[in-house]
Amino acid sequence: MKTTALNHIHHQLGAKMVPFAGYEMPVSYEGVNNEHACVREHLGVFDVSHMGEFFVEGKQALELIQYITTNDASKLIDGQAQYTCMPNDKGGIVDDLIIYRFNAHKFLMVVNASNIEKDFNWVTKHNNFDAEVINASDEYSLLAVQGPKAVEAMQSLAKIDLSEIKFYHFEVADFAGVKDVIISGTGYTGSGGFEIYFKNKHAEQIWSRVLEAGKPYGIKPIGLAARDTLRLEMGMCLYGNDIDETTSPIEAKLGWITKFTKDFINAEALKAEKEAGPQRKLIAFELTEKGIPRQGYAILNENGEQIGQVTSGTMSPSLKKPIGMGYVATEYSKFGTPIQLQIRKKAVAGITVKPPFYKK
């Protein structure tokens, strides 16, 4: 199993470690509810160095990215990032990812840990352009410093004004005494903050400086369990749960990152699906009775007939109510539609809602 550069520190901190995407990762330090609340109210730091980084460089770097992703990367300016996905040729999704534009001939793709090898093979297979794709995943560490106090708490470590970094923009700057750190106004929690990319050799220095600077603001290390509850409260998709090789971006309500103003892999089929309307759609729901939604549970209509399946679910730590997402037949996807979940032998009542569940 692979480890991140900070693995020994998580062990020292007494984190509960689990296998995740081929890595040994901290799932929690002092409990998911405490860690979740810390990020919503103050700030927390996640080691998410298992994520993958591919640099795409060359004269036709943009053309390659345009062809393999659904969003329109030609709209990006230097120092801007974009959420997108790579469609496969069968109507599904190879991965969802973030694209960073450094300049017209240099981009960074940040992909999911479980898909690094698959994604790299897919990108190189379709690289019929004057562009080089470099898999730098094993060289880079990534910390997510997330929460409403992140800007204030981290400012002492930065030579630049962190409040100037807009949402989905980034700077390459000195940070925590290290040069050329990518400081990005992105995250997977909905509570603001940064994602910070740097070479592995600087991991311990940056981790300790981040915790030191954040101490007066209540910073804590946060595990993957709270990362999951935080993203679910925001209605954000998790690859392998809510989207995969069999789910289309149209079904997954990712039409907003699927731009038919350009040519990309499987564009014609996805355009036809959008025009005809998908047969199923991803919904967000809340239970109105006791029960906790889990991946794989059947979603029923009011007559008790199965209309779909849960893809993600939890007891929301912020809202203290059961929430989830799943696919249902399109006619049941309107907000406010009554549904039921089959939890063991009981049908538990719920209702479809408009995400995000958590409103700031």
C-alpha positions in Angstrom: 0.0 0.0 0.0 1.2 3.5 -0.8 1.7 6.2 1.9 1.9 10.0 1.8 4.9 11.9 2.9 3.0 12.7 6.2 2.0 9.1 7.0 4.2 8.8 10.0 2.8 12.0 11.4 -0.7 10.7 11.2 0.4 7.7 13.2 2.0 9.9 15.8 -1.2 11.9 16.1 -3.1 8.6 16.8 -5.2 8.8 13.6 -7.4 5.9 12.7 -5.8 4.7 9.5 -7.6 2.9 6.7 -6.8 1.7 3.1 -8.2 4.2 0.6 -7.5 4.3 -3.2 -4.4 2.2 -2.7 -3.1 4.4 0.1 -3.0 4.2 3.9 -5.0 7.3 4.9 -6.3 8.9 8.1 -10.0 8.4 8.3 -10.4 10.3 11.6 -8.4 11.7 14.5 -11.0 12.5 17.2 -14.3 11.6 15.6 -16.1 12.7 12.4 -18.7 15.0 14.1 -16.0 17.1 16.0 -13.8 17.3 12.9 -16.8 18.2 10.7 -17.8 21.0 13.1 -14.3 22.3 13.3 -14.2 22.9 9.5 -17.6 24.5 9.4 -16.9 26.8 12.3 -13.1 27.4 12.3 -10.7 25.6 10.0 -9.1 22.2 9.5 -6.2 20.7 7.5 -6.6 17.6 5.4 -3.7 15.6 4.0 -5.0 14.7 0.5 -1.6 14.0 -1.0 -3.1 10.8 -2.5 -4.7 12.9 -5.3 -3.1 12.7 -8.8 -1.3 15.6 -10.6 -0.7 15.5 -14.4 1.1 18.5 -16.0 0.1 19.0 -19.7 2.6 21.1 -21.6 3.3 22.1 -25.2 1.9 24.1 -28.1 -1.3 22.1 -28.2 -1.8 21.5 -24.5 -5.1 23.4 -24.6 -6.3 21.4 -27.6 -5.7 18.1 -25.8 -7.5 19.3 -22.7 -10.4 20.6 -24.8 -10.8 17.2 -26.5 -10.6 15.0 -23.4 -12.8 17.1 -21.1 -16.4 18.4 -21.2 -16.0 21.9 -19.9 -14.7 24.8 -22.0 -11.0 25.3 -20.9 -10.6 28.0 -23.6 -12.4 30.3 -21.3 -9.7 30.0 -18.6 -7.2 32.9 -18.0 -3.8 32.4 -16.4 -4.2 31.6 -12.7 -7.7 30.3 -13.1 -9.0 26.8 -12.3 -12.0 24.9 -13.7 -14.1 21.9 -12.5 -14.7 19.4 -15.4 -14.9 15.8 -16.2 -13.5 13.3 -18.8 -16.2 11.5 -20.6 -15.6 7.9 -21.8 -16.8 6.7 -25.2 -19.8 4.8 -23.8 -21.7 7.6 -22.2 -20.1 7.5 -18.8 -17.4 9.4 -16.9 -13.7 8.4 -16.7 -13.1 10.8 -13.9 -14.0 14.3 -12.6 -11.1 16.7 -12.1 -9.9 20.2 -11.8 -7.9 21.9 -14.5 -5.4 24.7 -13.7 -4.1 27.1 -16.3 -0.6 28.5 -15.7 -0.3 29.9 -19.3 -1.4 29.0 -22.8 1.1 26.1 -23.0 1.0 24.8 -19.4 -1.9 23.2 -17.5 -2.3 21.0 -14.4 -4.9 18.2 -14.2 -5.8 17.1 -10.6 -7.5 13.7 -10.7 -8.9 11.3 -8.1 -6.4 9.0 -6.3 -8.2 5.8 -7.3 -8.1 6.7 -11.0 -4.5 7.9 -11.4 -3.3 5.0 -13.5 -6.5 4.7 -15.5 -6.7 8.4 -16.1 -3.1 8.7 -17.2 -3.5 5.8 -19.7 -6.7 7.4 -21.0 -5.1 10.8 -21.5 -2.0 9.5 -23.2 -4.1 7.2 -25.4 -5.9 10.3 -26.8 -2.9 12.5 -27.0 -2.6 13.0 -30.7 -1.6 16.6 -30.2 1.7 18.5 -29.8 1.6 18.2 -26.1 3.4 16.3 -23.3 1.6 14.7 -20.4 3.7 14.3 -17.2 2.4 12.2 -14.3 3.9 14.0 -11.3 1.5 12.4 -8.7 4.3 10.7 -6.8 6.3 13.9 -6.5 3.6 16.2 -5.0 1.9 16.6 -1.7 -1.5 18.3 -1.2 -2.9 19.9 1.9 -6.5 21.3 2.0 -6.8 24.1 4.6 -10.6 24.5 4.8 -12.9 26.6 6.8 -14.1 30.2 7.3 -10.9 31.2 9.3 -8.5 29.9 6.6 -7.6 33.2 5.0 -6.9 35.0 8.3 -5.1 32.0 9.8 -2.8 31.3 6.9 -1.9 34.9 6.0 1.2 35.0 8.2 2.7 32.1 6.1 2.2 33.8 2.8 4.1 36.6 1.0 1.0 37.4 -1.1 -2.5 38.7 0.1 -4.5 35.5 0.4 -7.8 37.4 0.4 -7.0 38.4 -3.2 -7.2 34.8 -4.4 -10.7 34.4 -5.7 -12.7 31.2 -5.8 -11.3 28.8 -8.4 -8.2 31.0 -8.9 -4.7 30.3 -7.8 -1.2 31.8 -7.3 2.3 30.3 -7.3 4.1 31.9 -4.4 6.2 31.6 -1.3 4.3 29.8 1.5 5.5 28.6 4.9 9.1 29.4 3.9 8.9 27.3 0.7 9.1 28.7 -2.8 6.8 27.9 -5.8 3.8 26.6 -3.8 0.5 26.5 -5.7 -2.1 28.1 -3.5 -5.5 27.5 -4.9 -8.9 28.9 -3.8 -10.6 25.5 -4.2 -11.8 22.8 -1.9 -14.3 20.0 -1.3 -16.1 21.3 1.8 -18.2 24.3 0.9 -16.6 26.3 3.8 -14.0 28.2 1.9 -10.2 27.9 2.2 -7.3 26.7 0.1 -5.7 23.7 -1.5 -1.9 23.9 -1.3 0.4 21.9 -3.7 4.1 21.4 -3.1 6.9 18.9 -3.5 7.0 16.0 -1.0 10.3 17.1 0.6 8.5 20.1 2.0 5.6 18.2 3.5 6.6 18.1 7.1 7.7 21.8 7.2 4.5 23.0 5.6 2.2 20.7 7.7 3.8 21.9 11.0 3.8 25.6 10.0 0.1 25.3 9.0 -0.8 23.8 12.3 1.3 26.4 14.2 -0.3 29.4 12.3 -3.8 27.9 12.7 -3.5 27.2 16.4 -5.0 30.5 17.7 -7.9 29.9 15.2 -8.7 26.4 16.4 -7.2 24.4 13.6 -7.3 20.6 13.8 -6.1 17.8 11.5 -9.2 16.4 9.7 -9.7 12.9 8.3 -11.4 11.5 5.2 -14.6 10.6 7.1 -15.4 14.3 7.7 -14.3 15.2 4.2 -17.0 12.9 3.0 -19.8 14.3 5.2 -18.7 17.9 4.4 -18.9 17.3 0.6 -22.2 15.5 0.9 -23.8 18.4 2.8 -22.8 20.5 -0.3 -24.3 18.0 -2.7 -20.9 17.4 -4.3 -20.4 14.2 -6.3 -17.9 11.6 -5.2 -16.3 9.5 -7.9 -17.0 5.8 -7.4 -20.3 6.6 -5.5 -22.3 9.3 -7.4 -20.5 9.2 -10.7 -18.5 6.5 -12.5 -18.0 4.8 -15.9 -21.7 4.1 -16.2 -23.2 7.5 -15.2 -23.4 10.3 -17.8 -22.7 13.9 -16.9 -26.3 14.7 -18.1 -27.8 12.1 -15.6 -25.5 13.4 -12.9 -26.7 17.0 -13.3 -23.3 18.0 -14.5 -24.8 19.6 -17.7 -23.3 22.9 -16.4 -19.8 21.5 -17.0 -20.7 19.9 -20.4 -20.3 22.5 -23.1 -21.4 21.5 -26.7 -19.8 24.6 -28.1 -16.7 22.5 -28.8 -15.8 19.0 -29.9 -14.8 16.4 -27.2 -14.9 12.6 -26.8 -18.5 11.3 -27.2 -19.9 14.8 -27.5 -22.5 13.8 -30.1 -24.0 11.0 -27.9 -24.1 13.2 -24.8 -25.7 16.0 -26.8 -28.4 13.6 -28.1 -29.0 12.4 -24.5 -29.4 16.0 -23.3 -31.9 16.8 -26.1 -33.9 13.6 -25.6 -33.7 13.9 -21.8 -32.0 11.2 -19.6 -34.0 8.3 -18.3 -32.7 8.7 -14.8 -31.3 11.7 -12.8 -29.2 12.2 -9.7 -31.3 13.6 -6.8 -30.6 14.9 -3.4 -33.0 13.8 -0.6 -33.7 14.1 3.1 -35.5 11.5 5.2 -38.5 12.7 7.2 -38.4 9.6 9.4 -35.6 7.9 11.4 -33.0 6.0 9.5 -29.6 6.5 7.9 -29.3 6.3 4.1 -26.5 4.0 2.8 -25.0 3.4 -0.6 -27.0 0.7 -2.4 -30.3 1.1 -0.6 -33.3 0.9 -2.9 -35.3 4.1 -3.5 -39.0 3.5 -3.7 -42.0 5.6 -4.9 -45.1 6.1 -2.6 -46.5 2.7 -3.9 -43.4 0.9 -2.7 -42.0 0.3 -6.3 -38.3 0.6 -6.7 -37.4 3.7 -8.8 -33.7 4.0 -8.1 -30.8 3.5 -5.7 -28.8 5.5 -3.1 -25.3 6.4 -4.1 -24.2 8.4 -1.0 -25.9 8.9 2.4 -25.1 10.0 6.0 -26.5 11.6 9.1 -25.7 15.2 8.5 -23.5 16.5 11.4 -24.5 20.2 10.7 -28.2 19.6 10.1 -28.7 16.6 12.4 -30.9 14.9 9.8 -30.5 12.0 7.4 -29.4 13.1 3.9 -28.4 11.4 0.7 -28.1 11.3 -3.0 -29.1 8.7 -5.6 -30.4 8.0 -9.1 -34.1 7.8 -9.8 -36.3 7.5 -12.9 -36.5 11.1 -14.2 -40.2 11.5 -13.5 -39.4 11.3 -9.8 -36.6 13.8 -9.8 -38.5 17.1 -9.3 -37.8 18.9 -6.0 -40.4 18.1 -3.4 -41.2 14.6 -4.7 -42.1 12.1 -1.9 -39.9 9.0 -1.9 -39.2 6.1 0.4 -35.9 4.2 1.3 -35.9 0.5 1.8 -33.9 0.2 5.1 -33.8 -3.5 6.0 -37.5 -4.5 6.2 -38.9 -1.0 6.6 -39.8 1.7 4.0 -38.7 5.0 5.5 -40.2 8.2 4.2 -38.3 11.0 2.6 -38.5 13.9 0.1 -36.3 15.1 -2.8 -34.7 18.5 -2.1 -32.6 21.1 -3.9 -28.9 20.9 -3.0 -26.8 22.0 -1.2 -28.3 20.6 2.0 -26.1 22.9 4.0 -26.7 26.6 3.4 -24.2 29.0 4.9 
